[in-house]
């Protein structure tokens, strides 16, 4: 059984006991959260989507908050003496899917 769910503006294919990294979510470590925006669900070969999924939820548990790898942004215009160096580290939340209810 798996489901496609929208979490923080992105779509993920999730299954029970799967661990994924999503954009930073509000909540303490160890807290449980639920996602109502289930787009598709598969159960033993039968698919449900659209109005068949009213009331479907994906529950998860927050494992940790962390930062991703550093990304360097470098801009340069040749022969103009313009150089700009900038860095960015994205904030992530590691969650574990605890259950899918249809």
N, C-alpha and C positions, 0 to 999 in steps of 0.2 A: 504494500500500500504506500502510495506517495501522493503528494499534493504540490501544486504550484501556488505560491503565496506571495503577495506583495508586502515587502518589509522595507520601510523607510524609503519608498520611491523606487525600489528595485525588485525584480521578480526572481525568486529562488525556487528550485525543485528540491523539496525536503522529504525526508522519511524519518521514521521514529528512530531515536538514539543517534541521529546525525549531528555533528558539530559544524557550525558555519560561522564565518566572520561577516558582520553586517556593519553599516555605518553606525556611529555612536547612538545608543538608545538611552533614554532616561531610566533610571532605576539603580538600585544597589546590587552588588554582587550577591548571588544566591536567591534573588527575587524571581518569582515566576511571572510571566507575561503571556498574553493571548493576542493572536492576530486574527481579525475577523475577515480580512479581504482575501479569501481563498478563491482563486480563479479557476482551478481545475483539480479534480481528485480522481484517482484510480484505485479501485478496490477489486481484486480478483478478476481482472480483465474487463470490468465495466467502468466506463468513464462517466463522470458527472461534471457539468459545467453550467454556468449561468444561473437561472432561477432554481435549478435543482439543489444548489448549494446554500440556500438561505438557512442561516443558523450554523453553518460549518465553521469550525475554529481550529486553529493550530496553536497548541500551548508549548511554551519554551521556558527554559531556565537560563538566567544570565550567569555565565561562568566567570568572565573577567572583562575589564576595560583595558585597552592597550593602544599603542600607536603603531602605525605601519612603517615601512622603510622610508627613508628620506628621498625625496625627489628633487633634483636640482633643475631649476629653470634658469637658463642663460640666454640673454638677448644681446645681440651685437649688430651694429650697422657699420659695414666696412668703410674705411677711409673717413669716417666722421668722428672718431674718438668716443663713440657711445658704447658702453658696456654696462650691463645690469645683471647681477647674479642674485638669485632668490632661491629659497628652499621651502619645502612644505612636507609636513608629516601628517597623514590622515589619521583621525581618531576612529578606532574600531571597537566593536563589542563582540566577544565570542559567546555564542549561545548554543545550547543543546536542545534539540527538539524532543519534548517529552511525550507528546501525543497528538493525534489527528482525530478529531471527532466530526462526523458528517451529519 
